Amino acid sequence: MTVNQRTILDNQKITTIKIGRMSRSSGKKLADKLNGKTYMDFEIIVAPAGGDCVISAQTSYDGDEEEILGMLLFTMANELVR
């Protein structure tokens, strides 16, 4: 997973984590399970690319990369066992 942090308007920090490539239907399932989860309010982005989709998670939570990636992985693991 690749983690990028950037600052946008009004000094708001956005963290984007590239999860990987998968089919559109799999990406939609992941988005349905993770969008808006936790106090970090994750947004899952499903972007078409070359026959499949690039899946990324994005949040405006003001934390460091390690904390945000840890929460995303924790949330994904919890959703798997439900």
N, C-alpha and C positions, 0 to 999 in steps of 0.2 A: 504494500500500500504506500502511496506517495502522499505526503502531507504538505500543504502549502498554506501559508498565512499571508494575508494582504490587508491593507487599510484602504477603506473606501470613503465616501463622503462623510463629513462630520466625525472623522477619526474613528469610525466603526470598524472593528477588526472582523474579517471573515476568514474562517478556516475551511479549506476544502480538502477532503481525503478521497483520492481515487481508489475505489474498491477493486475495479477490474472490468473485464468484458463478459457479457452474457447475453442471452436472448432477451428480446423485449418483454416476453411474458414473465421470465424469471426476474428481470429488473423491476417490473410492475409489482410482483409479489413481494419483493424486498422493500420496495417503496411503501406498499400498503402496511407492512409490519413496522417500519421504522420512522416514517414521517411523523414529526411532532413528538417523538419519544423523549423522555427525561427532561430535566430542567435545561438541557442544552438545546432542545427544540430542533433536532436534526431534520434537514430537508434532503431527501434522496433525489438525485438528478439522473434521469435515464435519457442519454443522448445517443441517437442513432449514429453509427459509424461503421461503414464497410460491411454491411450484412448482419451485424449484431449491434449491441449497444455498449457504450462506456457508462459505467455506474459510478457515481460519486456521492459522497455525503458532504453536506455543507452546514455550518452553524455560525452564528454571530456571537456565541458564548465567548466571554473574555477570559480564556484560560490558555495555558501553554499547550504546545502540540502533543506532548506525551499524555497529559490529562485528558484531552479531547479524544485522542486515538484510543486510549484505555476505556473510556466510557462507551465509545462506539463498539469496540470489540465485546465488552461486557453486555451491552444491549443486544447485539446480534446473537451472542451465545444464549442469552435468556429467551429470545424469541424462537430459537431453534428447538428448545425443549418444551415449548408450549403445545 
